């Protein structure tokens, strides 16, 4: 099993450009998450999806959109990138937060995004 | 949201036991305590989770007093490879919006020396 995979690993954008970060998991998990981590900081939740077809805002959703394409894939889109969105983006998944009392999240390797 | 407070950094030596304490004074009845480990340029990795008393697995132990206002992650006989950032999280693990209630703080940067 690959676990949680993310593409691309690195990306440089100019202000105003758009791009989509891809995430996929092969663990048959229902819940998926997008976080951002700024240098020296903890992770902040951008959006999450408790199940296929549902998405909800986290702590810092402004400037982002998400799409839960199917159970495996959860993408994050930046419509008009800004320098403040320079960060490392992590995708994660867990079994089913609605039902399980054991809520271990499995993280991908991250995407390092720089917006000039 | 249950806020957590943990030391910014800690140093120790190989072979020592390391205890990292986390304060969470406003923990709610249905909140669990979870610890993650993060190495540079990697995503966090789950270490241990507990609700009360003591939990032990092959990697660490988690001690939670009766009032649950704090918790201590104990790493036995650390090695250089335990150098990482450790995050204490407090929040519900069930319920539709539980993910939005789990906050990663800044973590504790643990440095292990030879």
Contacts between the chains, C-beta under 8 A, distances in Angstrom:
chain1	res1	chain2	res2	distance
A	4	B	43	7.7
A	31	B	99	6.7
A	33	B	99	6.2
A	35	B	104	7.5
A	40	B	106	7.5
A	41	B	106	6.1
A	42	B	87	6.3
A	42	B	103	7.7
A	42	B	104	3.8
A	42	B	105	5.1
A	42	B	106	5.0
A	42	B	107	5.7
A	43	B	44	6.9
A	43	B	87	7.9
A	43	B	104	4.1
A	44	B	104	7.2
A	45	B	99	6.7
A	45	B	100	6.4
A	45	B	102	7.4
A	48	B	99	4.5
A	48	B	100	6.8
A	50	B	96	5.7
A	50	B	99	7.2
A	56	B	97	6.7
A	56	B	99	7.9
A	56	B	100	6.7
A	57	B	100	7.5
A	58	B	99	7.3
A	58	B	100	5.4
A	59	B	100	7.2
A	59	B	103	7.5
A	90	B	43	4.8
A	90	B	44	7.7
A	92	B	43	7.0
A	97	B	93	6.7
A	97	B	94	6.7
A	97	B	95	7.4
A	97	B	96	7.7
A	97	B	98	5.2
A	97	B	99	5.5
A	98	B	94	6.5
A	98	B	95	6.7
A	98	B	96	5.6
A	98	B	98	7.9
A	99	B	94	6.6
A	100	B	93	6.7
A	100	B	94	6.9
A	101	B	32	7.3
A	101	B	93	5.2
A	101	B	94	5.9
A	102	B	49	6.8
A	102	B	93	6.9
A	103	B	32	7.2
A	103	B	34	7.2
A	103	B	49	7.4
A	103	B	93	3.7
A	103	B	94	7.7
A	103	B	98	7.3
A	103	B	102	8.0
A	104	B	34	7.9
A	104	B	46	4.3
A	104	B	49	7.1
A	105	B	36	7.9
A	105	B	44	7.6
A	105	B	46	6.7
A	106	B	46	7.6
A	107	B	42	7.9
A	107	B	43	2.8
A	107	B	44	5.4
A	107	B	45	7.0
A	108	B	43	5.7
A	109	B	42	6.5
A	109	B	43	6.1
A	110	B	41	7.3
A	110	B	42	7.3
A	110	B	43	5.7
